[in-house]
Amino acid sequence: MTTEDSLIEIKKEWHGSLGAYLTGFFVCVLLTGASFTLVITNMLEKVELCFTIVALAFVQALVQLLCFLHLGREAKPRWETFI
């Protein structure tokens, strides 16, 4: 096994599956659509709308960390050191 072969194997480990990328993409599109719909339709009061938008943004950030940045999938997850 050459160095190039081992680098290719490491690269494969860090990439997610197509299903994970598509799931993350569609969940993010739905969350963005929900935020947009709430703002356009004025369904909530201003304070409730702000809290809801922030909550949806937080959920979307978590989805992106898990699906696109593969948080926690490395051999020794560093984010567990903060818990």
Buried (B, 14 or more C-beta within 10 A) or exposed (E): EEEEEEEEEEEEEEEBEEEBEEBBBEBBEEBEEBBEEBEEEEEBEEEEBEEBBEEBEEBBEEBBBBBBEBBEEEEEEEEEEEE
